[in-house]
Structures are given as C-alpha cells and as structure tokens.
Amino acid sequence: MEKYENFLELLQYRRSIRKFKPDPIPDEYITKILEATRYAMSGGNSQPWQFIVIKDPEVKEKVYNAYLECWDFTYHMEQQRIQEYRLPAFDVPPPEKDKSQRMLAGWKDAGVYLALLMDRRKHWGSVLVANQGLRVMPLSMGHCSMVIHLAAAALGLGSQRVDFSFQQPFREILGYPEPLELDVIIPIGYRAYEPGPPHRFPIDESIHHDTYDMSKFVRNEDFLEHLLRLRKLTRPGYRVAIGEDKG
Ligand SMILES: Cc1cc2nc3c(=O)[nH]c(=O)nc-3n(C[C@H](O)[C@H](O)[C@H](O)COP(=O)(O)O)c2cc1C
C-alpha cells in the first residue's frame, strides 16, 4: 500500500512543465533518467529508441528555432477552429500570439533537451508487432517517454513533451540517418513554477462493469459539450506556465 501511495504521489507531481530555470542539471541526473528507460515496456521487447542528449547551447538554439517554425504552423492552422474549441494553448487570437508561444515554447531554458529517436526496423524482432507497426511503434515510444517524465519528476525536475509537425529541420540539425525518425523532444530542467495538482475527469466516467454502460457513451451530438469540458480542465495547465492561472 505504501508503495502505491508513493507511486500516486509521483504521478501527481509529474506535470507538463512549460517554463524552466536556466540552471544546468547534473550529468548524474541525466544518466539516472536514461538508465530508467531501460525498464520501459516495448512491443516484443524491441526497445526501438535511441537518445540524443542535447546540452550544447548552439545545438539547443537550432533545435528550439526549428520548433518555433512548427509551432507557428500549428498556431495558424488551429485558428481555423472556433476559439473555445481550440487546444488551450492556441485559443489566443493573433494580437496575443506571443502568449501561445510562451505556453508551448517556454522550454527554451531547460537544462537539457532529450531527443527520442525511433528505429522502425527494430519492431521486426516480432512479426506480430511489426504487422501492427504503425500502431505499436509509437506506443512503445510513448512508454519510454512516460518513464522519462516520471524519472525526472522522481529527481524533483520538470519535463515537457514537445511534439512537432516537421521532421526535416531536426534531421539536418541532429544528423540522424534514415530510417530513424525523431519521435519527440523532451526538455528537462528545474521547474520555474509549481503547477499544482493535475485536473482530470472523474474516473467513474470511464469505468464499465462486465459490459459497456451506454449511459457513459459520449454521443456525437454531445461531443462539442465534452470538448468544452475538456478545455476547461486542461486550460489551467497551460495558463499557469505564463502566470495567468494558479494551476
Ligand atoms: C502524446 C502526447 C503528446 C503531447 N504533446 C504535447 C506538446 O506537443 N506540447 C505540450 O506542451 N504538451 C504536450 N503534451 C502534454 C499534454 O498536454 C498534457 O499531458 C495534458 O494536458 C495533461 O497535463 P499534465 O501533463 O500536466 O498532467 C502531450 C502529451 C501526450 C501524451
């Protein structure tokens, strides 16, 4: 039971941290975080990941600037939607565009950026997994990513997942060959703020006993209402990073 309580506390402490202090983190911490990834689950134990530990300020700056272009693209694409239905970090109109940048790209100062590369060939260690490659591969990467976030939290650090729209700029900067792909960038560093507890839907809404309880099914006509509830839950996690919410 005590282990469960500690585990739950760690899960709640881990949040997406979107602003960091510029202090470097000890190499020992990076080693510990990477060591933890060895125990992540992966399809057929394929361990399809490789890591680039980015500490050189010049490389960091290039990676960061490449990300800004991805962010800019997504920002403008998201403006196609009605404001309150947009992902919370994009529900700011163009005159306030810098807020979106501060929420999604506030990670510039993080001590280290971890680039997670995936190697699709490694899933061919299992035919079953390879057959389902498109689905299973990113799942394995997701397990690895979660271990990294939890290990960072266990060390009192903050981390964020940074997804992006384009592969090529990162390939040029980081020099990884085909067929490797960049799966995600995880900035890790000292937290510049404390985000408060995570906001989630009540668990009862997701649990069914023996057979599916249709009263819990989100009907198509209710989907927008569901989305608004979700936006309300998720908004503070982004706003707290720019000092506009208590989290
Ligand atoms: C697959 C996946 C992709 C995500 N991509 C991003 C991202 O690109 N940028 C970002 O700021 N957060 C990203 N997140 C973080 C989520 O927004 C975050 O986990 C969610 O809002 C819950 O907040 P919490 O992590 O603080 O508990 C991603 C999370 C997952 C699991």
The ligand as an ORCA input file, in Angstrom:
! r2SCAN-3c Opt
* xyz 0 1
  C       1.151     12.006    -26.918
  C       1.231     13.339    -26.197
  C       1.597     14.470    -26.903
  C       1.721     15.703    -26.254
  N       2.201     16.780    -26.941
  C       2.428     17.945    -26.277
  C       3.053     19.035    -26.940
  O       3.438     18.971    -28.113
  N       3.233     20.184    -26.246
  C       2.846     20.313    -24.935
  O       3.046     21.378    -24.356
  N       2.266     19.272    -24.282
  C       2.061     18.101    -24.915
  N       1.501     17.031    -24.235
  C       1.130     17.203    -22.812
  C      -0.373     17.247    -22.566
  O      -0.916     18.468    -22.991
  C      -0.574     17.058    -21.059
  O      -0.079     15.795    -20.689
  C      -2.015     17.176    -20.630
  O      -2.507     18.477    -20.871
  C      -2.175     16.864    -19.130
  O      -1.390     17.731    -18.348
  P      -0.201     17.228    -17.411
  O       0.830     16.541    -18.278
  O       0.363     18.479    -16.781
  O      -0.771     16.291    -16.396
  C       1.396     15.805    -24.869
  C       1.026     14.651    -24.162
  C       0.969     13.427    -24.808
  C       0.639     12.188    -24.008
*
